[in-house]
């Protein structure tokens, strides 16, 4: 379901829009928070773990425009919790983004996804 709200247009209108009403349509965004629980069996130190996570997290940020960080288990060398936040206008966009995040983590090598949770805000 898509909902729209009307908000005032910020600032002066360009000449082509001066005769029109000063209202624009904004589509509602869905915000989703993911927690992804990872296992890194080939890491033998915290430095190894950071090395395994750095590349995939940076690629996810760059490719998918998702806020993603290591959010837990900072002192455990073979496990990690990653938190990601994304937004989208439709369920299909959000579901596709999650699939791409999981695929990028799986394809990076050396990382096993144990579980993940999703919370709609």
C-alpha positions as CSV (number, residue, x, y, z in Angstrom):
1,X,0.0,0.0,0.0
2,X,1.4,3.4,-1.0
3,X,0.4,6.5,0.9
4,X,1.1,10.1,0.0
5,X,1.1,13.3,2.0
6,X,1.1,16.9,0.9
7,X,3.8,19.2,2.2
8,X,4.6,22.9,1.5
9,X,7.1,23.4,-1.3
10,X,10.3,24.9,0.4
11,X,11.4,28.3,-0.9
12,X,10.3,30.4,-3.9
13,X,8.9,28.6,-6.9
14,X,10.6,28.7,-10.3
15,X,8.8,30.8,-12.9
16,X,7.1,27.9,-14.7
17,X,5.4,26.8,-11.4
18,X,4.3,30.2,-10.0
19,X,0.7,29.8,-11.2
20,X,0.4,26.4,-9.6
21,X,-0.5,25.5,-6.0
22,X,2.5,25.5,-3.6
23,X,2.1,21.9,-2.7
24,X,4.2,18.9,-3.7
25,X,3.4,15.2,-3.3
26,X,5.7,13.1,-1.1
27,X,5.6,9.3,-1.2
28,X,5.8,7.5,2.2
29,X,9.0,5.7,2.8
30,X,9.3,2.4,4.7
31,X,12.3,2.2,7.1
32,X,13.7,-1.2,7.8
33,X,16.4,-2.2,10.3
34,X,18.3,-5.5,9.8
35,X,20.5,-7.4,12.2
36,X,22.6,-10.1,10.5
37,X,24.5,-12.6,12.7
38,X,27.7,-13.9,11.0
39,X,30.2,-16.5,11.6
40,X,33.8,-16.1,10.3
41,X,35.4,-19.6,10.7
42,X,38.6,-18.8,8.9
43,X,39.4,-15.7,11.1
44,X,42.0,-16.4,13.8
45,X,42.2,-12.9,15.3
46,X,40.2,-9.7,15.7
47,X,42.5,-8.2,12.9
48,X,41.5,-11.1,10.6
49,X,37.8,-10.5,11.4
50,X,38.0,-6.8,10.6
51,X,39.7,-7.6,7.4
52,X,37.0,-10.1,6.3
53,X,34.2,-7.5,7.1
54,X,35.8,-4.3,5.8
55,X,35.5,-5.1,2.1
56,X,31.9,-6.4,2.0
57,X,30.6,-3.7,4.2
58,X,32.2,-1.0,2.1
59,X,30.8,-2.6,-1.1
60,X,27.3,-2.8,0.3
61,X,27.5,0.9,1.3
62,X,28.7,2.0,-2.1
63,X,26.5,-0.3,-4.3
64,X,23.2,-0.3,-2.4
65,X,23.3,3.0,-0.5
66,X,22.6,1.3,2.8
67,X,23.8,2.3,6.2
68,X,25.7,-0.8,7.5
69,X,28.1,-1.3,10.5
70,X,29.5,-3.9,12.7
71,X,27.2,-3.6,15.7
72,X,28.0,-6.4,18.1
73,X,30.4,-9.1,19.2
74,X,33.4,-6.7,18.9
75,X,35.6,-8.9,21.1
76,X,34.8,-12.2,19.5
77,X,37.2,-13.1,16.7
78,X,35.1,-15.6,14.8
79,X,31.6,-14.1,15.1
80,X,30.1,-10.7,14.2
81,X,26.8,-8.9,14.2
82,X,26.1,-6.5,11.4
83,X,23.3,-3.9,11.5
84,X,21.9,-2.3,8.4
85,X,19.2,0.3,7.8
86,X,17.5,1.0,4.5
87,X,14.4,2.6,3.2
88,X,12.2,2.2,0.2
89,X,8.8,3.0,-1.2
90,X,7.6,-0.5,-1.7
91,X,7.9,-4.0,-0.1
92,X,9.5,-5.4,-3.3
93,X,12.3,-2.8,-3.2
94,X,13.0,-3.5,0.5
95,X,13.0,-7.3,0.1
96,X,15.3,-7.0,-3.0
97,X,17.7,-4.9,-1.0
98,X,17.9,-7.4,1.8
99,X,18.5,-10.2,-0.7
100,X,21.4,-8.2,-2.2
101,X,22.9,-7.5,1.2
102,X,22.8,-11.2,2.1
103,X,24.2,-12.2,-1.3
104,X,27.1,-9.7,-1.0
105,X,28.0,-11.1,2.4
106,X,27.8,-14.7,1.3
107,X,29.8,-14.1,-1.9
108,X,32.6,-12.3,-0.1
109,X,34.1,-15.7,1.0
110,X,35.0,-16.7,4.5
111,X,31.7,-15.4,6.0
112,X,28.7,-17.6,7.0
113,X,25.3,-16.1,7.7
114,X,23.9,-17.8,10.8
115,X,20.7,-15.8,11.1
116,X,19.1,-12.4,10.6
117,X,16.2,-10.4,12.0
118,X,14.2,-7.6,10.4
119,X,12.3,-4.7,12.1
120,X,10.0,-2.3,10.3
121,X,10.1,1.2,11.8
